[in-house]
Amino acid sequence: MLPEQQRQVGLGLTPCSHSNTRRATLAADKLAVLAALGLQWAD
């Protein structure tokens, strides 16, 4: 589990805000993967 996720769980966010956060996290992960692939192609 990521430190950020642990912190959010510790804060006891509501399910609604947690799902929104998870969507934002997934979007960030996709961008990170695309960036990593772009760097590989750049090589």
N, C-alpha and C positions, 0 to 999 in steps of 0.2 A: 504493500500500500504506500502511496506517495505521501510525503510529509504534509503536503497541502490537504490531501484527503483526510489524514489523521486529524489535522487541526479542525477541519470542518465538522468531522464527526464529534470531536471534543466540544465544539460549540453547540452541538445539538440543533443543527438547522432543521427547519421543517421539511417534510418530504417534497413539498412543492419547490422550494428554493434549492433543495438538494438535486432534484432532477434537472433544474435549469442549470445548475453548476456543472452537473455531469455532462449535459449537452455542450456547454462551453468548453469543458475539458476535452471532450471527444473532438470538437472542432479544432482546438489547439493542437491535439495529437496529430490530426490529419495534416495540418499545416506543417508540423515538424517533420512528418514523414515525407511530404512533398519536397520540403527544403532539402532533406537528406538525399533524396533521389536526384534532385537537381544538382547537388554538389557532386554526386557520383558521375552524372552525365557530363558535368563540366570537366572532370578529370579526363 
